Amino acid sequence: MAQIDATKHIHFVHDIGMFAWERSRKSCVHRSKFCAANCYNKKLYWTFPNMVKQESLLDEAWDTFDYANLRRELLNKHKQTKRVRGCTRGENFKDADDVIKMYYIVMLNPDTVFWLPTRAWRDTSLKQHIEKTIMKLPNARVQASMDPSNTLADWYMVINRGWSTMFFGDDDMLETPLGNRMIKCQKTHKHLKGVCATCKRGCFSANQNHVHLKQH
């Protein structure tokens, strides 16, 4: 098997204008049926078959991620490192071990804001663990990933507990079922490449908010 430097596995994603990392589909244990059926990464797997072969390397990279060395790696980068995206594919919080690992990643890099969408809110114990451990960190931006399969009870629960949300799957649904206005993502609605690095609303706001992703 090819070897991978886990810390340097973080790479710059020009589409969103920031560094990010990835995990394999095996990490997506909290996905809904809608999410599985409409995964936006499917077209990437069709277009780039080698991505499937690389999945084991993604798991290896995450399992050996040197979060203590990440700060030095970020300081050595020549592109912006004020914002970093966790998991452009795969799940940020597969289990409790991931919550602890992410805590150290975020806590040891106070000058970087970490964007962390997740479906782990669907697991009661993980949801509470994330709230107590990750969401209290000032540079963590956690969003509950939502889709049309989520019930009114789901929406009420995450919003009532203070979670921000990221919704995908219905271009006409511009309010949450509870009537909260959704912020249109500039990248997906206006096709502005790299705008995530400078956007001052939505995903990077410290306030509770609800972001609408246009289907793509």
N, C-alpha and C positions, 0 to 999 in steps of 0.2 A: 504494500500500500504506500502511496506517496505520502511524504511527511509534510506537515503544515505548521508554520509558526503561528500559534494560536492568537497571540496579541496582535501580530501584524495582519491577522485575518480581517481586521477592521479595514474597510476600503472606502474610498470616496465615491459617492453616488451622485453624478452630475445632474440627474433628473430632479433630485431634491436639494442639491447643493450642500451636502454634508456627509460626514463619515457615517458608516453604518456597519452592521454585521448581519449575518443570516444564520438560520438554523434549518434543519431538514423538516420535511412534512411529518416525520415521526413525532415532532414536538407538539403538533397541533391536536392535542388530546381533548381540548375544550371546544373545538369547533362545532358549529351547528350544522344541520343537514344542508341548509342554504349555503353556508360558507363552503362546505365541501364540494357542493355541486357547482358553485360559481367562483371558485378560487381564481383570482386574477393571474396567478402564476402558471396556470395550465398552458396558456399560449406560449409562455417562455419555455416550458418543457417541450412543447411541440416544435418550437423554432430552434431550440438549442438542446438536442438530445443529450449532450455531454453534461448538462446540469444534473441529470438523474444520476450519472456516475459519480458526481462530486458530492452527493448527499452525505455519504459516510464521512467525508472530510469535514463537512459542516458540523456534524455531531462531535467529531474528534476535536475540532477547534474549540467548540463551546465547552466541552468537558475539561479541556486543559487551559482555558482562558486565564491568562495571568493578569488579574485585575490590579495587582499591586504594581505591575509594570506599565499599565495602560496610561497613566498620567505622563510618564516620560515619553511614551510613544506619541501621545497627542501633542506634547510640547515640541516635538521634532517635526511635526507635519508642516507643510508649506501652504496648506489651504485652511479655511476657517475651521476652528474646533470649538467654538462657543456653543454649538448645538450638535448633538449626535443622535442618530436614530437607532433604537434597538430593534432588531429583527425586521428587515424589509420583507422577509419571508420567514415563516416559522413563528413559534410562540415564545414570548419573553419569559413567561412564568408557567412552565410545564408542571412544576412541583415545588414543594417547600424549599428544596435545595437551591432552586433558581432564585427564589425570593432573597435568600441570604446572600447568594453570589451577586445579585443585582444591587443589593444594599451596599456592598463594599465597592462595587464599580461606581455607583453614584456618589457615595459618601467620600471616596478618596479622590474625586475629581470635582471639587466644588466650583471651579470656574467654567464648567461645561453643563449645559442643560440637556437632560436625557429625555427623549420623546419615546414613550413606552406604551403603545396600543396593546391591548390584551383581551382575550376571551376568558381569562382565568377567573373573572368575576362570576362565572357560572358554577364554580366550585366554592361552596360556602366557606370552608376552612381557609382556602387560599385567598379568597376575597378579603377575609378578616386579617389574614397575615400581611397582605399587601397594604391594606389600610393602616395598620399599626407600624409597619416597617418601612415601606417605600414612600407612601404618600405624604409622610411627615417630613421628608427631606425637601428642602427649598428648591433644589435644582432637578426634581423629578416631575415629569409631566405624564401622568398615567391617564389613559383613556379606555373606557369600556367599549370594545368593538361590538357594534350592533348591526342587525340586518332585518329584513321584513318578517322573518320567522319569530322575532322576539315578541312576547306578549306585553300587554299593558302592565301586568304585574312585574315583568322584567324591568321595564322602563321606570316604573315607579320606584322599584327597589334601588336601582343604581343611582337615580337622580336624588332620591331621598337620602341616600347615604353620602352624597356629595361628590359622586364621580362625574367627571366630564365624559362625553361620549363621542364616538366616531361612527357615523352611519354610512352604510353602502348597500345599494340594491334596489332603490326606487328613486329615480330622478325627480319625481313629482312630489315626494314627501319632504317638504322643507320645514316642517315643524315636528317635534317629538309628539307622540300620542298624548302627552300631558300639556301640549300647547306651547312648549318652549321653542323659540325661534332657533333654527339651525344656521350656522355660519357657512356660507358656500366656500368650499376649498378653492383657492385661486389657482392652484396647480391643475386640478382636475376639471374645473369649470371654465377657466380661461386659458388653460394649456401654457402657463407661464413656467418655463423650465428654471429650476433652481430657486424658486420663490420661497420655498420652505425655510431657507436660510435667513430670510429677512422679514418674513410675515410676523406682524405684531398682534395678530388676533388668533383665535382658534387654538390649535394644537399647542402653542407655546405660551399661551396666557396662563398666569398663575391662578386665575379665577375659573370657577366652574363654567364650562361652555359646551356647546354641542355642534359638531362639525359634520357637514354633509359632503360626501365624496360623490362626484358624478361618475356614472359607470363608464368603464374604459376597457 
